[in-house]
Amino acid sequence: MKLVEQIAEFQAEIREFRRDLHAYPELKFEEFRTSDRIAAQLAAWGIPVHRGLGGTGVVGIVKAGSSARAIGLRADIDALPMTEFNRFPHASRHPGRMHACGHDGHTAMLLAAARHFSTQRNFDGTVYLIFQPAEEGGGGAREMIRDGLFEKFPMEAVFGMHNWPGLAAGRFALKAGPVMGSSTEFKVTVRGRGSHAALPHNGADPVPVACQMVQAFQTIITRNKRPVEAAVLSVTMIHAGEATNVVPDTAEIQGTVRTFTVETIDLVEQRMRAIVEHTAAAFDCNAELAFVRNYPPTVNHAAETDFCREVMKELVGEANVSEFEPTLGSEDFAYFLLEKPGCYVLIGNGDGAHREGGHGLGPCMLHNPNYDFNDELIPIGAAYWVRLAERWLAAR
């Protein structure tokens, strides 16, 4: 493993910064303390800072030489609305908020790279350090773009990285093409006519209509979608009624759709609308579908993926670089990749053995109350950012 020696020298400093962020987690678009700390640290290292994109976003600007070339490196900074089970000293001080996805660690790795860049600028061009808010459901990447990220900071390509429990520390994974799914939420409201439960013929019961729809939705996946294309349609909530002897006026169905292509999302929406409309009509009811597209699929660009792979091989050896098995979880880095070439990669977080005494007894998995980021990744992830930027800006 060919790490950057200087980064190892200040690993403990960055680790304490990471643990401070972990202890004071902030939710989407509320990362005020977090962004203040990031901006202050960058400024202390002599790195110019721009604030306010996406509300609480921070962009550090590192220039060297005279080239107009530029690269963007992104870390997300927000936490999740969940209660932490860990009891070690840096556990969350805020009940109901937790860094359960490792965004504190992502921030730390990019800050470690920034610390190195502040004294060692072995490139000709500009590195933009993008600290993005609201990845967890807020679309912070989209909001930074709307606020002019790529106009204010023109960059040739943009890159992202996420820790991955179960993948050994010291290993990376990546893949060209779709790697994360789209995220879409739907809500169906079925409107019937309420009645006494003993006299159902006096009304139009929306409950069996909703049940028919739930069953029919699955035929979209099994009979309308091409079998070789991945998609998941999950009904996760059904609500109807308030009393056992009353047929309700309405029933609601809610859930999520995940796909790897926009074309598949379009197909699912089209078929769902037809099923909702015609099933309701067949039972003398009416219904409406709200189909909210949150995040698009995350699709890595082929040339940039190959470039990242070569950097990883040089850093940790070819044996420690593997293919990323795509997942239908979603990631708003997708918005950046719609605007710019780039690649989203995984860095192994290990199996949880790194956790200190006082951790919860459950698994160290993403979005789990027993999770904690592996601080041993800081010099590895930071070295990847440094070598990627240096090599990119040195390439023709």
C-alpha positions in Angstrom: 0.0 0.0 0.0 1.5 3.3 -1.1 0.0 5.9 1.1 1.0 9.6 1.5 3.4 9.8 4.4 2.4 13.3 5.4 -1.2 12.3 5.8 -0.3 9.6 8.3 1.5 12.2 10.4 -1.8 14.2 11.1 -4.2 11.2 11.1 -4.9 11.6 14.8 -5.8 15.3 14.3 -8.3 14.4 11.6 -9.6 11.5 13.6 -10.5 13.8 16.5 -12.2 16.2 14.0 -14.3 13.2 12.7 -15.3 12.1 16.1 -16.4 15.6 17.0 -18.7 15.6 14.0 -20.0 12.2 15.0 -20.8 13.5 18.5 -22.7 16.5 17.1 -24.7 15.2 14.1 -26.9 17.5 12.1 -29.7 16.6 9.7 -30.2 17.7 6.1 -30.0 21.5 5.5 -29.4 22.0 9.2 -25.6 21.3 9.1 -24.8 24.8 10.5 -22.2 23.7 13.1 -20.7 21.1 10.7 -20.2 23.6 7.9 -18.9 26.2 10.3 -16.3 23.7 11.5 -15.3 22.7 8.0 -15.0 26.2 6.7 -13.0 27.3 9.8 -10.6 24.4 9.4 -10.0 25.0 5.7 -9.4 28.7 6.3 -6.9 27.9 9.1 -5.0 25.9 6.5 -5.0 28.9 4.1 -7.6 27.4 1.7 -10.1 29.9 0.3 -13.7 29.0 1.1 -17.1 29.7 -0.6 -20.2 29.0 1.5 -24.0 29.0 0.9 -24.5 26.7 -2.1 -27.3 24.4 -1.2 -27.8 26.4 2.0 -25.1 24.8 4.1 -22.6 23.6 1.5 -18.9 24.5 1.6 -16.5 24.6 -1.3 -12.7 24.8 -0.7 -10.6 26.1 -3.6 -7.0 24.8 -3.9 -5.0 26.3 -6.8 -1.5 25.7 -8.0 0.3 26.7 -11.2 -1.3 28.5 -14.1 -3.5 25.8 -15.7 -7.2 26.4 -16.2 -7.9 22.7 -15.6 -10.0 21.7 -12.6 -11.3 18.7 -10.8 -14.1 18.3 -8.1 -13.9 16.0 -5.1 -17.1 15.6 -3.1 -18.0 14.5 0.5 -21.4 14.6 2.1 -21.8 16.1 5.6 -25.3 15.3 6.9 -26.6 12.7 9.4 -29.7 10.6 9.8 -32.8 11.0 12.0 -32.2 8.0 14.1 -31.1 7.2 17.7 -27.6 5.8 18.2 -27.1 2.7 20.3 -23.3 3.2 20.8 -22.1 4.4 24.2 -18.4 5.2 23.4 -17.2 8.7 24.2 -17.9 10.2 20.7 -21.4 8.8 20.5 -24.1 11.2 19.4 -25.0 13.9 21.9 -28.3 14.6 20.1 -31.1 12.0 20.6 -32.7 11.1 17.4 -29.7 12.1 15.2 -26.8 9.9 14.2 -24.0 9.7 11.7 -25.1 6.2 10.8 -23.9 6.3 7.2 -20.3 7.6 7.7 -20.7 11.1 6.3 -18.5 12.2 9.2 -15.8 9.9 7.9 -16.3 11.1 4.3 -15.8 14.7 5.5 -12.7 13.6 7.4 -11.1 11.9 4.4 -11.6 15.0 2.2 -10.4 17.3 5.0 -7.2 15.1 5.3 -6.6 15.5 1.6 -7.2 19.3 2.0 -4.7 19.4 4.8 -2.1 17.8 2.5 -3.0 20.1 -0.4 -2.5 23.2 1.8 1.3 22.5 2.0 1.9 20.1 -0.9 0.4 21.2 -4.2 2.0 18.8 -6.7 -0.3 19.7 -9.5 -1.0 22.4 -12.1 -4.7 23.5 -11.9 -7.5 23.7 -9.3 -9.0 21.2 -6.9 -12.5 22.0 -5.7 -13.3 20.4 -2.4 -17.1 20.0 -2.3 -18.7 19.5 1.1 -22.3 18.8 0.2 -25.3 19.0 2.6 -28.5 16.9 2.6 -27.6 13.7 0.8 -30.0 11.8 3.1 -33.3 12.6 1.3 -32.8 16.3 0.7 -31.1 16.3 -2.7 -28.3 18.5 -1.6 -26.3 17.8 -4.8 -29.3 19.1 -6.8 -29.6 22.2 -4.7 -25.8 23.0 -5.0 -26.1 22.7 -8.8 -29.2 25.0 -8.8 -27.2 27.5 -6.8 -24.5 27.6 -9.5 -21.9 25.1 -8.4 -20.6 24.3 -11.8 -20.9 27.9 -13.1 -19.0 29.3 -10.2 -16.5 26.5 -10.1 -16.1 25.1 -13.6 -14.6 21.6 -13.4 -13.9 19.0 -16.0 -15.1 16.1 -13.8 -16.4 15.3 -10.3 -15.7 12.3 -8.1 -17.4 10.8 -5.0 -16.6 8.1 -2.5 -18.6 6.1 0.1 -17.5 3.8 2.9 -18.8 0.2 2.5 -19.2 -2.1 5.5 -18.4 -5.7 4.7 -15.6 -4.7 2.3 -12.3 -5.1 4.0 -10.4 -1.9 5.0 -7.7 -1.3 2.5 -9.8 -2.3 -0.4 -11.8 -0.3 -3.0 -14.6 -1.3 -5.4 -15.9 0.5 -8.5 -17.8 -0.2 -11.7 -18.7 1.7 -14.9 -22.3 2.2 -15.7 -25.2 2.1 -13.2 -24.1 1.5 -9.6 -26.9 2.9 -7.5 -30.6 2.9 -8.1 -33.1 5.7 -8.6 -35.3 6.6 -5.6 -39.0 7.3 -6.3 -41.8 7.5 -3.7 -45.5 6.9 -4.6 -48.8 7.4 -2.9 -52.1 6.1 -4.1 -55.3 7.6 -2.6 -58.4 5.4 -3.3 -61.7 7.3 -2.8 -64.9 5.3 -2.2 -68.1 5.8 -0.3 -68.2 4.9 3.4 -71.0 2.9 4.9 -71.9 0.7 7.9 -69.8 -2.5 7.8 -73.0 -4.6 8.0 -74.4 -2.8 5.0 -71.5 -2.6 2.5 -73.9 -2.5 -0.5 -74.7 1.1 0.5 -71.2 2.3 -0.2 -68.1 1.6 -2.3 -65.4 0.0 -0.3 -61.9 1.3 -1.1 -60.1 -1.4 0.9 -60.4 -4.4 -1.5 -59.6 -1.9 -4.3 -56.3 -1.1 -2.6 -55.6 -4.8 -2.1 -56.2 -5.5 -5.8 -53.8 -2.6 -6.7 -51.1 -3.9 -4.5 -51.2 -7.3 -6.2 -51.4 -5.8 -9.6 -48.4 -3.6 -9.1 -46.1 -6.6 -8.8 -47.1 -7.7 -12.3 -45.4 -4.6 -13.6 -42.1 -6.0 -12.4 -42.7 -9.6 -13.4 -44.7 -9.1 -16.7 -44.1 -5.6 -18.1 -40.5 -5.0 -17.3 -37.8 -6.8 -19.3 -36.5 -9.6 -17.0 -32.8 -8.5 -17.6 -33.5 -5.0 -16.2 -33.4 -4.6 -12.4 -36.3 -2.9 -10.6 -38.0 -3.1 -7.2 -41.5 -1.9 -6.4 -42.2 -2.1 -2.6 -45.5 -1.2 -1.0 -44.5 -0.3 2.5 -47.6 1.4 4.0 -51.4 0.8 3.7 -53.8 3.0 5.7 -57.6 2.8 5.9 -60.4 3.1 8.4 -60.8 4.2 12.0 -63.4 1.7 13.3 -64.1 -2.0 12.8 -67.7 -1.5 12.0 -67.3 1.3 9.4 -66.4 0.9 5.8 -64.0 3.9 5.2 -64.3 6.5 2.6 -60.6 6.3 1.6 -57.6 4.0 1.6 -54.0 5.0 1.0 -51.1 3.0 -0.4 -47.5 4.2 -0.2 -44.2 2.8 -1.2 -41.0 3.1 -3.2 -39.7 2.2 -6.7 -36.0 1.6 -7.4 -34.5 1.1 -10.9 -31.2 1.6 -12.8 -32.6 3.4 -15.8 -34.9 6.4 -16.4 -36.7 4.3 -19.1 -37.7 1.7 -16.5 -38.9 4.4 -14.1 -41.1 5.8 -17.0 -42.5 2.3 -17.7 -43.3 1.7 -14.0 -45.1 5.0 -13.7 -47.1 4.5 -16.9 -48.3 1.1 -15.8 -49.1 2.1 -12.2 -51.2 5.0 -13.5 -53.2 2.6 -15.7 -53.7 0.1 -12.9 -54.8 2.8 -10.4 -57.3 4.4 -12.8 -58.9 1.2 -14.2 -58.9 -0.8 -11.0 -60.7 2.0 -9.2 -63.2 2.4 -12.0 -64.0 -1.3 -12.0 -65.0 -1.1 -8.3 -67.0 2.1 -8.7 -64.3 4.2 -7.0 -61.9 6.8 -8.1 -58.2 7.1 -7.3 -55.1 9.2 -7.9 -51.4 8.5 -8.0 -48.7 10.8 -6.7 -45.4 9.6 -8.2 -42.4 11.6 -6.8 -39.0 11.1 -8.4 -36.4 11.8 -5.8 -33.0 10.7 -7.0 -32.1 9.5 -10.5 -29.9 6.4 -11.0 -26.2 6.9 -10.2 -24.3 6.1 -13.5 -20.5 6.1 -13.6 -18.8 7.3 -16.7 -16.6 4.7 -18.3 -13.4 6.7 -19.0 -13.4 8.3 -15.5 -14.0 4.8 -13.9 -11.0 3.4 -15.7 -9.0 6.4 -14.6 -10.0 5.8 -10.9 -9.2 2.1 -11.2 -5.7 2.9 -12.2 -5.2 5.3 -9.3 -6.5 2.6 -6.9 -4.2 -0.1 -8.3 -1.2 2.1 -7.8 -2.3 3.0 -4.3 -3.4 -0.4 -2.8 -2.5 -3.0 -5.5 -4.6 -4.6 -8.1 -5.6 -7.4 -5.8 -7.4 -4.9 -3.5 -9.5 -3.3 -6.3 -12.7 -5.2 -7.1 -15.9 -4.7 -9.1 -18.7 -3.0 -7.3 -21.9 -5.1 -7.3 -24.6 -2.5 -8.1 -27.2 -1.8 -5.4 -30.7 -0.4 -5.7 -30.0 1.9 -2.8 -29.9 5.5 -4.0 -27.4 8.4 -3.9 -27.8 12.0 -4.8 -24.3 12.1 -6.3 -26.3 11.0 -9.3 -27.2 14.6 -10.0 -23.5 15.6 -10.3 -23.0 12.7 -12.8 -25.8 14.0 -14.9 -24.0 17.3 -15.3 -20.3 16.2 -15.4 -18.2 13.2 -16.1 -17.1 11.3 -13.0 -17.1 8.2 -10.9 -18.6 7.2 -7.6 -16.5 4.5 -5.7 -16.5 2.5 -2.5 -13.9 2.2 0.1 -14.0 -0.7 2.5 -15.1 0.0 6.1 -14.4 -3.5 7.4 -16.7 -5.7 9.5 -17.0 -3.6 12.6 -14.0 -5.0 14.6 -12.6 -1.4 14.6 -15.3 -0.2 17.0 -14.2 0.8 20.5 -15.6 -0.4 23.8 -19.1 0.8 24.4 -20.4 0.2 20.9 -23.8 -1.4 20.4 -24.1 -5.1 20.1 -25.7 -5.0 16.6 -23.9 -5.1 13.2 -21.7 -2.2 12.0 -23.8 -1.7 8.9 -25.0 1.5 7.1 -28.1 3.1 8.6 -27.8 0.8 11.7 -27.8 2.3 15.2 -24.6 0.4 16.1 -22.6 1.8 13.2 -19.3 3.7 13.4 -16.9 4.8 10.7 -13.5 3.1 10.7 -10.9 5.8 11.4 -8.2 3.7 9.8 -9.7 4.6 6.4 -8.7 8.3 6.8 -5.2 8.0 5.4 -6.3 5.6 2.7 -9.2 7.6 1.5 -7.3 10.9 1.7 -4.4 9.3 -0.2 -6.8 8.3 -2.9 -8.2 11.8 -3.2 -4.6 13.3 -3.4 -3.4 10.8 -6.0 -6.5 11.1 -8.1 -6.3 14.9 -8.2 -2.6 14.9 -8.9 -2.9 12.3 -11.6 -5.9 13.9 -13.2 -4.4 17.4 -13.4 -1.1 16.0 -14.8 -2.9 14.0 -17.5 -3.1 15.4 -21.0 
